[in-house]
Amino acid sequence: MIAGVDEAGRGALAGPVVASAVILGTDTDISLLNDSKALSAIQRQKAFDHIKATCIVEVGVISHRLIDKINILNATLLAMKFAIQQLPPSCLTIKIDGNKAPTLHGYDIETIIQGDAKVPAISAASIVAKVTRDLIMDKCHTKFQNYAFLQHKGYGTEAHYTHIFKHGICPIHRKSFNLTRQETLF
């Protein structure tokens, strides 16, 4: 068995980083799979529901608090490690999107740059991580409506920065990230 692994939320200013590990099932329709960023929200949700119904899916979530303590790279690798360690013991082959992998003994781990567009199991993990994180950020929106998390999911959009400058940071913002207004040079 081969598991694909990817993350979502690494570049966000608020909320958790989420990693997913997915083993495709024999009934998985890989035509539904692609890099989550290349799919519309409707396509992602359809693929997510199909993945959950036909695959083995595990998720690791690391909070904004721990991100601030150990940094985003270490938090991302820890989320991946948590997801991988929940897989069935017979799954020893792991393919990870990107060029960094957590240290795990007993696994054959391969990193693949742009793997979410090349390897169906990584595409599935990309979709699961993105949809799971988006659902978390949708719940955060109900608690922190001044920040419009439904709109940008915590990423550093112009609208998000405008809300930060107007209201200050909220409890789920990553304090170790630069959340200040940048001066223009010209």
Order of alpha helices (4+ residues) and beta strands (2+ residues): beta-beta-alpha-beta-alpha-alpha-beta-beta-alpha-alpha-alpha
